[in-house]
Amino acid sequence: MTCGVRDILGTRLVDTSDHCVIFGIHQQIGRSFSDSVDSVVNLAGIPLKHAAWRHTERLSSPRSAIFDLSQTEVSAEGSRFYFHVDNGSRYPDETGSVFSTADDATAHAIVVAQELAQDGSWHGSSILVTDDRGHEIVRVRIGR
């Protein structure tokens, strides 16, 4: 970047007249981003954008209307599954993703775990997949 900042990466997820949601990644000063950052950001980008839109919609409209709309869309496409990162602390997925089957959601969790495993700091953590009722479907260990 021409300003000399090499340890911060960010993108605007939502920009409306009322709200702006920005997602940023900060790398330890003096270190550069790994080659896998692009693929991790690509995996997380769409769910983050959906989560940001859902939260901004909740701020400007009644929750019940949003809930009814999202449930109608899900039943036509498949089931919603949530991909939480668990490493002693839980990083919850509040948006989820729609998959035809639990096996498809499990396959996605394996891909996410493989991507995160490229960064050794995630080793020992897990991707916990739950259904829309919060029931655990599978736990995929990251790394070794």
MITORLUM-681057 format. One record per residue (C-alpha): residue in three letters; z, x, y. Coordinates in nm, 3 decimals, always signed. Example, Ala and Ser with C-alpha at 12.3 -4.5 7.8 and 13.67 -1.06 7.14 Angstrom:
% MITORLUM-681057
pt type: ALA&zz: +0.780&xx: +1.230&yy: -0.450
pt type: SER&zz: +0.714&xx: +1.367&yy: -0.106
% end
This chain:
% MITORLUM-681057
pt type: MET&zz: +0.000&xx: +0.000&yy: +0.000
pt type: THR&zz: -0.078&xx: +0.129&yy: +0.343
pt type: CYS&zz: +0.276&xx: +0.070&yy: +0.469
pt type: GLY&zz: +0.415&xx: +0.320&yy: +0.218
pt type: VAL&zz: +0.611&xx: +0.070&yy: +0.009
pt type: ARG&zz: +0.552&xx: +0.145&yy: -0.358
pt type: ASP&zz: +0.862&xx: -0.006&yy: -0.515
pt type: ILE&zz: +0.823&xx: -0.374&yy: -0.417
pt type: LEU&zz: +0.572&xx: -0.623&yy: -0.551
pt type: GLY&zz: +0.567&xx: -0.986&yy: -0.440
pt type: THR&zz: +0.364&xx: -1.303&yy: -0.432
pt type: ARG&zz: +0.393&xx: -1.641&yy: -0.264
pt type: LEU&zz: +0.424&xx: -1.909&yy: -0.533
pt type: VAL&zz: +0.448&xx: -2.215&yy: -0.308
pt type: ASP&zz: +0.370&xx: -2.251&yy: +0.059
pt type: THR&zz: +0.397&xx: -2.598&yy: +0.209
pt type: SER&zz: +0.488&xx: -2.715&yy: +0.556
pt type: ASP&zz: +0.850&xx: -2.758&yy: +0.440
pt type: HIS&zz: +0.905&xx: -2.483&yy: +0.184
pt type: CYS&zz: +0.792&xx: -2.134&yy: +0.096
pt type: VAL&zz: +0.879&xx: -1.979&yy: -0.242
pt type: ILE&zz: +0.825&xx: -1.606&yy: -0.289
pt type: PHE&zz: +0.871&xx: -1.414&yy: -0.613
pt type: GLY&zz: +0.934&xx: -1.044&yy: -0.588
pt type: ILE&zz: +0.994&xx: -0.747&yy: -0.815
pt type: HIS&zz: +1.176&xx: -0.438&yy: -0.697
pt type: GLN&zz: +1.143&xx: -0.114&yy: -0.891
pt type: GLN&zz: +1.410&xx: +0.155&yy: -0.866
pt type: ILE&zz: +1.332&xx: +0.372&yy: -0.564
pt type: GLY&zz: +1.142&xx: +0.682&yy: -0.662
pt type: ARG&zz: +0.998&xx: +0.530&yy: -0.978
pt type: SER&zz: +0.661&xx: +0.364&yy: -1.012
pt type: PHE&zz: +0.578&xx: +0.038&yy: -1.185
pt type: SER&zz: +0.478&xx: +0.071&yy: -1.548
pt type: ASP&zz: +0.131&xx: -0.026&yy: -1.665
pt type: SER&zz: +0.279&xx: -0.332&yy: -1.837
pt type: VAL&zz: +0.393&xx: -0.494&yy: -1.510
pt type: ASP&zz: +0.060&xx: -0.671&yy: -1.468
pt type: SER&zz: +0.074&xx: -0.832&yy: -1.813
pt type: VAL&zz: +0.441&xx: -0.934&yy: -1.771
pt type: VAL&zz: +0.367&xx: -1.086&yy: -1.429
pt type: ASN&zz: +0.064&xx: -1.267&yy: -1.573
pt type: LEU&zz: +0.282&xx: -1.414&yy: -1.851
pt type: ALA&zz: +0.552&xx: -1.523&yy: -1.607
pt type: GLY&zz: +0.330&xx: -1.623&yy: -1.315
pt type: ILE&zz: +0.224&xx: -1.971&yy: -1.423
pt type: PRO&zz: +0.571&xx: -2.083&yy: -1.544
pt type: LEU&zz: +0.726&xx: -1.947&yy: -1.223
pt type: LYS&zz: +0.473&xx: -2.134&yy: -1.009
pt type: HIS&zz: +0.538&xx: -2.457&yy: -1.199
pt type: ALA&zz: +0.915&xx: -2.410&yy: -1.165
pt type: ALA&zz: +0.883&xx: -2.346&yy: -0.793
pt type: TRP&zz: +0.669&xx: -2.659&yy: -0.744
pt type: ARG&zz: +0.916&xx: -2.870&yy: -0.946
pt type: HIS&zz: +1.208&xx: -2.751&yy: -0.737
pt type: THR&zz: +1.031&xx: -2.810&yy: -0.406
pt type: GLU&zz: +0.919&xx: -3.156&yy: -0.525
pt type: ARG&zz: +1.279&xx: -3.239&yy: -0.615
pt type: LEU&zz: +1.381&xx: -3.153&yy: -0.260
pt type: SER&zz: +1.132&xx: -3.397&yy: -0.111
pt type: SER&zz: +1.121&xx: -3.686&yy: -0.363
pt type: PRO&zz: +1.359&xx: -3.874&yy: -0.592
pt type: ARG&zz: +1.427&xx: -3.692&yy: -0.920
pt type: SER&zz: +1.358&xx: -3.996&yy: -1.135
pt type: ALA&zz: +0.997&xx: -4.021&yy: -1.017
pt type: ILE&zz: +0.930&xx: -3.657&yy: -1.104
pt type: PHE&zz: +1.104&xx: -3.692&yy: -1.441
pt type: ASP&zz: +0.898&xx: -3.999&yy: -1.534
pt type: LEU&zz: +0.571&xx: -3.827&yy: -1.439
pt type: SER&zz: +0.646&xx: -3.508&yy: -1.630
pt type: GLN&zz: +0.748&xx: -3.700&yy: -1.945
pt type: THR&zz: +0.426&xx: -3.904&yy: -1.937
pt type: GLU&zz: +0.216&xx: -3.589&yy: -1.914
pt type: VAL&zz: +0.407&xx: -3.413&yy: -2.193
pt type: SER&zz: +0.376&xx: -3.694&yy: -2.446
pt type: ALA&zz: -0.004&xx: -3.692&yy: -2.406
pt type: GLU&zz: -0.035&xx: -3.312&yy: -2.449
pt type: GLY&zz: +0.242&xx: -3.211&yy: -2.693
pt type: SER&zz: +0.608&xx: -3.118&yy: -2.662
pt type: ARG&zz: +0.784&xx: -2.917&yy: -2.394
pt type: PHE&zz: +0.959&xx: -2.598&yy: -2.504
pt type: TYR&zz: +1.182&xx: -2.370&yy: -2.297
pt type: PHE&zz: +1.190&xx: -1.989&yy: -2.321
pt type: HIS&zz: +1.528&xx: -1.852&yy: -2.214
pt type: VAL&zz: +1.598&xx: -1.479&yy: -2.195
pt type: ASP&zz: +1.940&xx: -1.398&yy: -2.339
pt type: ASN&zz: +2.099&xx: -1.055&yy: -2.301
pt type: GLY&zz: +2.466&xx: -1.143&yy: -2.274
pt type: SER&zz: +2.377&xx: -1.340&yy: -1.963
pt type: ARG&zz: +2.128&xx: -1.619&yy: -1.993
pt type: TYR&zz: +1.819&xx: -1.639&yy: -1.774
pt type: PRO&zz: +1.723&xx: -2.005&yy: -1.819
pt type: ASP&zz: +1.371&xx: -2.142&yy: -1.819
pt type: GLU&zz: +1.397&xx: -2.463&yy: -1.618
pt type: THR&zz: +1.029&xx: -2.554&yy: -1.633
pt type: GLY&zz: +0.925&xx: -2.499&yy: -1.991
pt type: SER&zz: +0.574&xx: -2.502&yy: -2.132
pt type: VAL&zz: +0.388&xx: -2.758&yy: -2.338
pt type: PHE&zz: +0.277&xx: -2.665&yy: -2.691
pt type: SER&zz: +0.131&xx: -2.875&yy: -2.971
pt type: THR&zz: +0.387&xx: -2.756&yy: -3.228
pt type: ALA&zz: +0.710&xx: -2.558&yy: -3.255
pt type: ASP&zz: +0.509&xx: -2.291&yy: -3.439
pt type: ASP&zz: +0.284&xx: -2.250&yy: -3.133
pt type: ALA&zz: +0.591&xx: -2.216&yy: -2.911
pt type: THR&zz: +0.735&xx: -1.957&yy: -3.152
pt type: ALA&zz: +0.410&xx: -1.759&yy: -3.141
pt type: HIS&zz: +0.428&xx: -1.760&yy: -2.761
pt type: ALA&zz: +0.789&xx: -1.635&yy: -2.773
pt type: ILE&zz: +0.681&xx: -1.347&yy: -2.998
pt type: VAL&zz: +0.411&xx: -1.247&yy: -2.747
pt type: VAL&zz: +0.662&xx: -1.261&yy: -2.458
pt type: ALA&zz: +0.911&xx: -1.052&yy: -2.658
pt type: GLN&zz: +0.642&xx: -0.792&yy: -2.736
pt type: GLU&zz: +0.550&xx: -0.768&yy: -2.369
pt type: LEU&zz: +0.913&xx: -0.729&yy: -2.261
pt type: ALA&zz: +0.973&xx: -0.471&yy: -2.537
pt type: GLN&zz: +0.738&xx: -0.233&yy: -2.355
pt type: ASP&zz: +1.018&xx: -0.196&yy: -2.100
pt type: GLY&zz: +1.306&xx: -0.043&yy: -2.296
pt type: SER&zz: +1.569&xx: -0.204&yy: -2.074
pt type: TRP&zz: +1.509&xx: -0.539&yy: -2.251
pt type: HIS&zz: +1.577&xx: -0.402&yy: -2.603
pt type: GLY&zz: +1.858&xx: -0.594&yy: -2.770
pt type: SER&zz: +1.787&xx: -0.907&yy: -2.566
pt type: SER&zz: +1.632&xx: -1.221&yy: -2.713
pt type: ILE&zz: +1.390&xx: -1.495&yy: -2.623
pt type: LEU&zz: +1.561&xx: -1.822&yy: -2.712
pt type: VAL&zz: +1.322&xx: -2.114&yy: -2.759
pt type: THR&zz: +1.465&xx: -2.465&yy: -2.721
pt type: ASP&zz: +1.312&xx: -2.810&yy: -2.728
pt type: ASP&zz: +1.342&xx: -3.067&yy: -2.449
pt type: ARG&zz: +1.682&xx: -3.179&yy: -2.587
pt type: GLY&zz: +1.823&xx: -2.826&yy: -2.579
pt type: HIS&zz: +1.810&xx: -2.773&yy: -2.955
pt type: GLU&zz: +1.743&xx: -2.415&yy: -3.059
pt type: ILE&zz: +1.407&xx: -2.370&yy: -3.229
pt type: VAL&zz: +1.402&xx: -1.993&yy: -3.275
pt type: ARG&zz: +1.552&xx: -1.675&yy: -3.133
pt type: VAL&zz: +1.312&xx: -1.379&yy: -3.110
pt type: ARG&zz: +1.472&xx: -1.038&yy: -3.066
pt type: ILE&zz: +1.317&xx: -0.805&yy: -2.808
pt type: GLY&zz: +1.250&xx: -0.449&yy: -2.922
pt type: ARG&zz: +1.444&xx: -0.268&yy: -3.190
% end
